[in-house]
C-alpha cells in the first residue's frame, strides 16, 4: 500500500491545519491508521492512531487539540490540528499498521512538514 500525506504548512501559534492521508488501497484491512511526527533531533513519536472500529489513542501532548478521523469510502484519514504550538513543529508521517503473528508491519507515507511560529 502507498500512503500520500498532504496538508502541512506554516502557521502561527494558535492557528489550525488539517492533514490528509490517502491510501492506495482499503484502509479497513489495517489494525491501525494514524499519524506520527518527528521533530529535529528527536525520535519519531506517535501523535494519534485509530482502529477500524473508531477507537483512538492520542498522545497526551495533543489531547483536546488534535482530532483524527477516517473515511473508509475514500481510503483516507485526516488530522485536524487546532491551537497549534511551536512545539508541534515537526514532519508528520501517515502510518498504517497491520498485526501478524510474527509482529506488526508498518507502512509509512512520505511525511509533510508542519511549522508553527511563535
Beta strands, then each sheet from edge to edge (+ up, - down):
strand 1: 3-6
strand 2: 9-12
strand 3: 17-23
strand 4: 32-38
strand 5: 45-50
strand 6: 56-58
strand 7: 66-71
strand 8: 76-81
strand 9: 90-100
strand 10: 103-108
strand 11: 112-117
sheet 1: 1+ 3- 8+ 7-
sheet 2: 2+ 11+ 9- 4+ 5- 6+
sheet 3: 2+ 11+ 9- 10+
end
